[in-house]
Amino acid sequence: MLTSSIPWDQAATMIDLEGRAPIIGTIRDCAMHYTLYKPHARTQARVLLTVPVHREGRATRTWVLDPDEIAQLADWLAAKQ
């Protein structure tokens, strides 16, 4: 699960595919901002990592988190608060 493999204080940048200004902060910041997005904006969101993560089923580690993975982080964060 991604929540256990990415430190919450790791630097990250949230971008969207429509070209809005990026959010530069930590994974925690990106997950918190993701929860504020409207549904359409959530489908366009991506998080660029500073340290790539391994994902099951992929041969190499990746630098980008997709919307479903950002949602996992946001859900986990909400459950912990």
Residue pairs with C-beta under 8 A, 6 or more apart in sequence:
1 72
2 53
2 55
2 65
2 69
2 72
2 73
3 72
3 73
3 76
5 53
5 54
6 27
6 49
6 53
6 73
7 27
8 26
8 27
8 28
8 77
9 26
9 27
9 28
10 26
10 27
10 49
10 50
10 51
11 24
11 25
11 26
11 50
12 25
12 26
12 27
12 29
12 30
12 47
12 48
12 49
12 50
13 22
13 23
13 24
13 25
13 30
13 47
13 48
14 22
14 23
14 25
14 29
14 30
14 33
14 34
14 45
14 46
14 47
14 48
14 70
15 22
15 45
15 46
15 47
15 48
16 41
16 44
16 45
16 46
17 44
17 46
18 41
18 44
23 29
23 30
23 33
27 47
27 49
27 73
28 77
30 47
30 70
30 73
31 70
31 73
31 74
31 77
32 74
32 77
34 42
34 45
34 70
34 71
34 73
34 74
35 74
35 78
37 45
42 67
42 70
42 71
43 67
44 67
45 67
45 70
46 64
46 65
46 66
46 67
46 70
47 64
47 65
47 69
47 70
48 63
48 64
49 62
49 63
49 64
49 65
52 60
52 61
52 62
52 63
53 61
53 62
53 65
54 61
55 61
55 62
65 73
